[in-house]
């Protein structure tokens, strides 16, 4: 194998590797950021629902069930879809408790 061919092959492999890294790293970073933001939103919704539950004067069994579901999802620490689901349950529970005040 001639030195020129070896240089071209090495350069091609390095260029291909750089291209793959350039494509994958931003995607991985974006997915991680989206997951962190989704769980932050879900935890804020759960905290808000908890405050509404504590301030409610009458018990709302449906809202209690929704908040329990949201807390279970948060404890399992799933992906973005689970975080959005947990936030939805918590928001609905919060709405139910606020409607009873």
C-alpha positions as CSV (number, residue, x, y, z in Angstrom):
1,X,0.0,0.0,0.0
2,X,1.5,3.3,-1.0
3,X,1.9,6.1,1.5
4,X,-0.4,8.4,-0.6
5,X,-3.3,5.8,-0.4
6,X,-2.8,5.3,3.3
7,X,-3.0,9.1,3.8
8,X,-6.2,9.4,1.8
9,X,-7.8,6.4,3.7
10,X,-6.8,7.9,7.1
11,X,-8.1,11.3,6.1
12,X,-11.4,9.8,4.9
13,X,-11.9,7.8,8.1
14,X,-11.2,10.9,10.2
15,X,-13.5,13.0,8.1
16,X,-16.3,10.4,8.4
17,X,-15.8,10.2,12.2
18,X,-15.9,14.0,12.5
19,X,-19.1,14.1,10.5
20,X,-20.8,11.5,12.7
21,X,-19.8,13.3,15.9
22,X,-20.9,16.6,14.5
23,X,-24.3,15.1,13.7
24,X,-24.9,13.1,16.9
25,X,-23.6,15.4,19.7
26,X,-26.1,18.2,19.1
27,X,-29.0,15.7,18.9
28,X,-27.9,14.0,22.2
29,X,-27.6,17.3,23.9
30,X,-31.0,18.5,22.6
31,X,-32.7,15.2,23.8
32,X,-31.1,15.6,27.3
33,X,-32.2,19.2,27.5
34,X,-35.7,18.4,26.4
35,X,-35.9,15.6,29.1
36,X,-34.7,17.9,31.8
37,X,-37.1,20.7,30.9
38,X,-40.0,18.3,30.7
39,X,-39.3,16.9,34.1
40,X,-38.8,20.3,35.6
41,X,-42.2,21.3,34.3
42,X,-43.8,18.1,35.6
43,X,-42.3,18.6,39.1
44,X,-43.5,22.2,39.2
45,X,-47.0,21.1,38.2
46,X,-46.9,18.4,40.9
47,X,-45.8,21.0,43.5
48,X,-48.5,23.3,42.5
49,X,-51.1,20.6,42.7
50,X,-49.8,19.6,46.2
51,X,-50.2,23.2,47.4
52,X,-53.8,23.3,46.0
53,X,-54.5,20.0,47.7
54,X,-53.3,21.3,51.0
55,X,-55.3,24.5,50.6
56,X,-58.5,22.7,49.6
57,X,-61.3,22.6,52.2
58,X,-63.0,19.5,50.9
59,X,-61.4,16.2,49.7
60,X,-61.5,15.5,46.0
61,X,-60.9,11.8,45.4
62,X,-60.5,12.1,41.7
63,X,-57.8,14.8,42.1
64,X,-56.1,12.7,44.8
65,X,-55.9,9.8,42.3
66,X,-54.5,12.1,39.5
67,X,-51.9,13.5,41.8
68,X,-50.9,10.0,42.9
69,X,-50.5,8.9,39.3
70,X,-48.3,12.0,38.6
71,X,-46.2,11.3,41.6
72,X,-45.7,7.6,40.6
73,X,-44.6,8.7,37.1
74,X,-42.2,11.1,38.6
75,X,-40.8,8.4,40.9
76,X,-40.2,6.1,37.9
77,X,-38.3,8.9,36.2
78,X,-39.2,8.0,32.6
79,X,-38.7,9.9,29.4
80,X,-40.2,13.1,28.0
81,X,-43.6,11.4,27.3
82,X,-43.9,10.3,30.9
83,X,-43.0,13.7,32.1
84,X,-45.6,15.3,30.0
85,X,-48.2,12.8,31.2
86,X,-47.3,13.5,34.8
87,X,-47.6,17.2,34.2
88,X,-51.0,16.7,32.6
89,X,-52.3,14.7,35.6
90,X,-50.9,17.2,38.0
91,X,-52.5,20.1,36.2
92,X,-55.8,18.4,36.0
93,X,-55.7,17.6,39.8
94,X,-54.8,21.2,40.4
95,X,-57.7,22.5,38.4
96,X,-60.1,20.2,40.3
97,X,-58.9,21.4,43.7
98,X,-59.0,25.0,42.6
99,X,-62.6,24.5,41.4
100,X,-63.6,23.3,44.8
101,X,-62.3,26.3,46.6
